[in-house]
């Protein structure tokens, strides 16, 4: 066990428990900026995410707080998109693969930070004003949103959490928050599993590192959930958004 990565898992788990932000938005940039090669950081996080999100999906299923139909529609777009993206990554040169992953990480972190600053309430309010336009197109747009997430997750491991939830909110503004979270997690299970297998195939996974992260994140999520009502989520989200913007800027400087 490496105490440094166990502590990282603990901190990430606590932040996920407090804010609901996807762990990939925190784990992958933290690993990358601490010296872990970008492909290894992405692949390891995907294996870690597949394990942790499976447990979350089971919990939401028992509470009946997920929409399997919605998760299925997202997967119709995301899983084939992830497979295609992984095939293209595997066929590329190693140096190009690392550059593409680094650039995708910078973009995904920037988008996540913007969504954190905007807030779910603002997205819901804007989307509700377009309900008449959305209603007949919702199915196709949901599949297209899944395809976008499939590409982002396969390359960067980021997108199955905060970005996925934001897209569900934008396309289904009347859906209750608990059902949005549950559906987002349920969709993330097959997506991260398929993407994780692809990175295992490419040799981009450090299983020991993934176990260290899991060892810290499980108690971290519990602690974060208990702290959620006692610490201003608005403040935590803003601080987190600024940290993600900083990480995005550093990665962009390195890869663009």
Secondary structure, DSSP 8 states (H G I E B T S, - for coil): --HHHHHHHHHHHHHHHHH---THHHHHHHHHHTT--HHHHHHHHHHHHHHHHHHHHHHHHHTT---HHHHHHHHHHHHHHHHHHHHHHHHS-HHHHHHHHHHHHHHHHHHHHHHHHH-HHHHHHHHHTTHHHHHTTHHHHHHHHHHHHHHHHHHHS-STTHHHHHHHHHH-TTS-HHHHHHHHHHHHHHHHHHHHHHHHHTT---HHHHHHHHHHHHHHHHHHHHHTTTS-HHHHHHHHHHHHHHHHHHHHHHH-
